[in-house]
């Protein structure tokens, strides 16, 4: 029986990944470097490469990289302080699950940015546990973030279901022994999700999946 659903945040609950990509592409263009959407989706979001590595691979001048990324980071914090849009059907799905199964947030973002991005949307109040990147030693695709969520919830892997938008997150959940549904976005859909239980178009599919597994009444 599934007792908890563990959610990624960026690109799954919030449309923050497209904002971050668009901003990064704009800053890279200032340095004369073209950043391709599919390349970013595979290397940054899928293979967990850092912006600095990608800038180097694309041939950006070494003296430009760190100052440019610092300016990009500052600009991004200013942008997300104005709140970030929810992805399709997120609020309805989370509200439908609230009180029926336990909810966890397992994200690669630090807590201060998570709270800033959600702003006044009230969604964070629905989660029983929140595991952020600054609370673990090893980020996704390492299983530690999901293992920490299991520990906080006092549950076993087979009692949980993970929902992710990228191969990096999928690998993390799978390594922790947790079945994972993938809901890719426009940046991650080119990735491969062989380890997923299923790949869906939007997060509302989680409701039907839970019903099929007896976790929710039909």
N, C-alpha and C positions, 0 to 999 in steps of 0.2 A: 504493500500500500504506500502510495506517495503521500508524505506528510508535509513536505516543504518544496517550494519552487525557488531556485536560486537564479537571480538575474544578473547579467552584465548590465552596464549602464550606457557607456558612450556608443552611439550608433545603433543601440537596441531600444533603450527607453528614451534617450534624448538624441536630437539631431545634431550632436556636437562634433561628430567626426567630419561631416561635410563642411562645417564652419571652420574647423581646424585645417582641413585640407585646402580650402579656398584661400585662407589667409596665408598658409605656407606657400602655396603656388604663387601668390601675389608677391611675397617677399623674395622668393627665389628669382622671379622674373626681374626684380630690381637689379639682381646681380648677373643678369643675362643667362639664367639657367631655366630651361623649360622642365616643368614637373608634370609628368603624365599621370592621369588618374588611375589607370590600371596598374602602373608601376608602383604607385603609392599604396594602392589597395593590397597588392601582393607583398611588397617588401616591408612596408611600415606596419600595416594592420595585420598582415598574415604572418610574416617572418620575424616580427618584433625588432626590426632594425630601427635605430635611433635616427632622428632628423640629421644629426651631425654625420653619421655614416652615409646617409643618402646624399647629402650635399657633397661629400667627398667623392662618392661614386659618380656623381653627375658632373664632376669637374669644377666645382666652385672654388675660387681662389681661397687658400687656407686662411689668409688674413681677414677675409670677409665673413667666414662661417660663424664664429662665435658671436661677434657683435650683431650680425643679422638675426641669429636665432634668439638672442636676448631681446631684441626689439619685437620680434614675432611673438615671443612669450608674453611680453608686457601688453601688447596689443590684444592678444587672445584673452587675457584676464579681464581687461577692460570690456571686451565684447561679451563675455559670458556673465559679467556682473549685471547685464541688462536682461538676464534670463535666457534660456535656450528652449526652443520649441520641442514638444514631445513628438515622438514618432507616431505613426498612425496606429490607432486603436489601443494605445498603451494605457491611458487612464481607465477606459472601460474594462479592460482586461484585469488590471491590478485591482480595481474596485470589486470586480466580480469574484476574485480569488480571496480578497481580504476577509478574514474571519472563517474561511473554509479550509485553507491550508496555511501553514506558516510561510512567510516570505523573507528571502534574504537577498541582499545586494552584494555582489562580488565584483569589484571593479579595479581596473588598473590605474585609476586616477587617485590622487591624494584626497583626503577628506575635505580639506578646505575648498578645493575646486568642485567637488561633488556638491557640497552645500551651496556654493555660489551659483553653480549651473542650475540647480533646481529652484533656487530662490523661493518665491512664495507659492509654488505650485502645490505644495502639501503632500506630494507623493512619498517623500522620505518617511513620513509618519506611518505609512502602511507597512514598513519593513520591520521585522522582528530583530534582525541582525544586519549590520553593514560592515563589510570587510573592504578596506581601502588599501591602496598600494603602499602607503607609508606605515602600515601596520603588519607588514610581512617582510621577510628577508628576500624572498624569491618571487618575482612577478610571474604572471602568465607568460608562457605556456607551462611553467612549473605548477604542480598540483597544490602547492602550499596555500594559495588563497582559498581554494575550495575546501581543503582539509581544515583550515581554520574556521570556516563557516560551519562545517559539520561539528567541530568541537564546540563551538558556541551554542549551536542548536541542540547538541546532545543526541544527534541522529546518525544513522548509518548511511553509507552511500546509496544503498538500494531503496532507502526511504525518501530520497530526494530526486528532483529533476532539475537540470540546469537549462538555461536558455541563453544562447550566445549569438553573435552576429559574425564572428570571424573564426578562422582555423586556429588561431592562437588561443582563443578562449575555449574552443572545443577541445583542443589538446589538453588544456589544463583540467577541465572537468573530467574528461575521459581518464586521464592519469590518476585522478582521485577516485575513480571507480563509479562516477555518476553518469547516468544516461543524459544525453544532451540533445535538445532541439536547436537547430540553427535557423535564424531568421536573418538572412543576409540583407545588407543595404546596397545602395548603388556603388559604393566603393569596394565592398567585400564580395560581391556576388561572383567575381571571377575566380575566387579561391575554390579549393577542393574540400569537400566535407564528408569524406568517406566514413568517418567515425561517428557521424550523427545518426540519431534514431530516425530523424526525418528532417527535411529542409522545407520550410514554410514561407509563405509570402508576407504574413504579418503575425504579430504576437497573439492575436485572438485564437489562433489555431491551438495554442496551449490548452485552452478550455476543453476543446473536443478531445484532445489527447488524454487529458486527465479523466474525463468522463469514460473514455474507452478503457482506462486502467482502473476504473472503480473508485477514483479519488474524489469525484464530484457526482452528485445526484444528477441524473438526466432530467 
